[in-house]
Amino acid sequence: MKHPMLSKAQWIWLYNGNVQNRNTYVQFRRDFVLRGVPTRAPLYITADQCYVLYVNGTYVTRGPARGYQRSWPYDEVDLRPYLVRGENRICILAYNAGISTYQYLHQSEAGVLCAAKWGRFELVSDGSWFCRLAPGEKQYTGRLSSQQNYQEWVDKRENDNAWITAKRFRKNGWQRPVGRHFGVMPWHGVEPRGIPNFTNFLSPYSSVSASASGACETHWAEEENLYFPVHAEIGRTRWSSMNAPAGTITIPPAGKGKFQAMALDYGGPTFGNLTVDVSGARGGETLDFYFCEGLDEKHAPLLSRLLDGGSMPCLVHRMTLKPGNNGHEFFQMIGHRFVTVLARETTRPLTVRLRHRETIYPLDVRGKLRTSDPVINDIHRICVRTQRVCMLDAYVDTPWREQAQWWGDARVQAQNTFHLANDARLLARGIRSLAGQETPNGLTYGHAPTRTHHCILPDFSLIWIITLWDYYFQTGKTDLFTEQLPRVRRVLDYFRTEGVGGGGLLRYDERYWLFLDWCDLERKGCPALLNLWYVYTLQKLRDLARAAGLRRERREFEQLLARQESLVNRHFWDSRKRLFRDAIDPKGKPSSRYSIHTQTLAILAGLQPKHHSHMIQKRLLPYLRGRKINSALPSSYWATYIYEAMTEAGFGAEVLGHLRERWEEMIPMGGTLETFLRNKIPAVYGEVFIPGNHSMTHAWAAHPIFHLARILGGVTQTKPNWKQIRYRPITEGSEEMELELVIPTPHGDIVSKRTRAADGRIKFSLKCPSAINVIRS
């Protein structure tokens, strides 16, 4: 796409583009004069990899959204509130890691591009700007995790904020940037980000929760990975519990070779960047900032296990102080709840104020659930908070470790979102984003954009297709489906050719990661669960083609579906046990395992409907009631599909009991967990959930948001675009509960209430927009 203003601008950078950047921060400044302030002042701006924008000394925004250089996203920002008559200045801090991550694909180039036209005044990025390598930013640090950028280590003796705050620009040490034409590779074109810009909430931490002092690691100052000394120091130190205000803290002198530390609690999970103000420095002191999701039973900040590889989070920043007052806002955004400040070798008290700028998707939350049961309220609260911090420029698995757009997670998160706000933009953007990175045989990557070729998940490729149905079901629009239909066909090509094994069934392709769930499901040979996902996908494609009026495609999908259903029933259905087997092994032998997962997805796909009751009694119901079953145990993610099947079958009370027991354990952690506390994860660690190693902010487990709406509020969407709902609240297990549920829809809010009448009885009421048909059952 060619933008009318940005096409006049140049991609500018400190170098000519042939120099490889590594953890590089570049400062750009442009001063200009306005005769008057326009009524609207749109600035179109982007950078590869990313930027923070300041106007007249004030933080404005950051961006862009993740994307692909062939059509790189840009942001539109109205600068009207920040401009003045007379002298103005735009300052941009741009960053390029010089590497690919789980959010970004590096193309050996870096640059900034921006343009504006306000009346007769025009401003474009070109050789008239000034730039310099950000002084005091250390290039050689460790990675924040194997999926993210680098740790940030800034020396305030070299790096101050005058380049942003000073009206008079001192050009010593600055140079003109090198400009390259719009459309130069790799940035063939640009496109609007398609979603709102990040939030911009700057707020203090809520309390100081713990403190400690101890000896510094011997080589702490030379270690490139800032986490290594911090890990050793926190791990061997005795911590004391505190509960003190965190607005401004005083850190006592540590002494030579020692540190003083305090752990500050934000009050819940968050995502964004840290701002620091320090007074009383002699100069040369060092502050380390370690970010984590919780404290252990001894009040120490949770530590991640040291691993040779994998996804070990090393979430540490460092700041070396200049004499007197210091102020700094770190660039890299980190998901956390607690930040621990370690003051090293200080000789005088330091007065420190820490604040956090939360930068998440600005969801207009209108949905809510309030009940007379405090446990249910707390479960809903931690689910909503987890969902919020997992909505960035994409649905991400967790803001803490990866910040990756995993697509199995995204499907659950979209359902969560639709019960909080009538907003499908992040889902639509994600669908297009996943479509943009593919294997030669058509599969999507498990998350995208990404550097990692071992994260190609065939089951997530099918779920990507299913989310086209989810988008249609929420909005009633088929345009996204028709737009992506050629991409859908390329995915299906794999499942009709390379993905086929013995007897025409889909096989376990060992070139890829067949995820299915975080548990010990059978994958070798031809797994039933993969074949059932294919059935379910073809059902949704048939229905989408029907809704879009595509007769030829509908017939095509119906034929594929009939063949696949026949294969599944023939090979996996055990008529004697009246259950679906988990797999056919590589030698053609039927499995003797009949998992909860396989029965659940067969029920959702409508296979063997006469035997659903038996499948429920033998597998799903015992699981919900906590009985021991010879089956792989679903994770907190996959439980959503069991809850869906069982609520639909009339077992809402059993779902509520299971949900309450498993999620009540998560309440003290403030977020929803990567898997249940009691479940093992053999595919990863072979251990139960361990705080510090596993995520405490995984929104794939925030699905009680919509399951509670269906069970307690009784509201289930049954037709696309919320044209029809079923109203069927359960009372068993919640007979005395009062509640108010609000679900925002394209037609207005649905309000379901349970209130206590004067005679003590519970009264049910439903208020619904007139455009929505209500089926009561």
Disulfide bonds with the S-S distance in Angstrom:
none
